[in-house]
Amino acid sequence: MKILSFVTRNNFAAFVKISALAVIVSSSHPIIGSYAQTTKTMSTDGTSSIDVNEDIRKFCGNIADAARDKRYLLQREELYKLQTQVDERIEKLKMHRDDYKNWLDKRNEFLATAEAGLVEIFKKMKPDAAASQLEIIEKNIAAAIIMKLSPRLSSQIFNEMDAKVAAKLATIIASTTDRALEETQS
């Protein structure tokens, strides 16, 4: 964090000079492992020597926090982008779910209307004609239609049907009413 406060005080030129010094020194001297070799430099008066390695270590130590902060910032930005993408996908899925729900509601409404219309058609048919039609359609649909007819008309249709088909339809109707009773009791 020291390097950040150093740079934020508008001393960018000094920061660049120190960075350039570190690059020059590190490129002119080999680095072994993660530590630079000790290099002594003579000052202009030729009397004192400076340990350049120590300056490099201090510089690298000073920018380590800034580098870590930058890495965390980049990771945070990446996570934010991913979260945004996930949120967009969730919104799209919600839209698809709503579309599907609307379609399903329309379908159920149509089926209810069609079923009511179909029941009305079978109510107006003669029992022998209704029986022959109900014998060839799917058994669950036939049972549902018969359940919605009056008991008098249903019994007349059962009388006109083949005994095996009538027995299957009666079994379906009985099991449906048994399930309905069990659900109301529980």
Residue pairs with C-beta under 8 A, 6 or more apart in sequence:
1 65
1 66
1 69
2 62
2 65
3 15
3 62
3 63
3 65
3 66
4 65
4 66
4 69
6 14
6 15
6 62
7 15
18 59
19 59
21 55
22 55
22 56
22 59
22 60
25 36
25 39
25 52
25 55
25 56
26 36
26 56
29 36
29 37
29 39
29 52
30 37
31 37
35 53
36 52
36 53
36 56
36 57
37 53
38 51
38 53
39 51
39 52
39 53
40 49
40 50
40 51
40 52
41 49
41 50
41 52
42 48
42 49
43 49
43 50
115 144
115 145
115 148
118 145
119 145
119 148
119 149
122 130
122 133
122 134
122 145
122 149
122 157
123 149
123 150
123 153
125 133
127 153
127 156
127 157
127 159
127 160
128 160
130 153
130 157
130 160
131 157
131 158
131 159
131 160
131 161
132 160
134 142
134 145
134 146
134 157
134 161
134 165
134 169
135 142
135 161
135 162
135 165
139 165
139 168
139 169
139 172
140 172
142 169
143 169
143 172
143 173
143 176
146 154
146 157
146 158
146 169
146 173
147 154
147 173
147 176
149 157
158 166
158 169
158 170
161 169
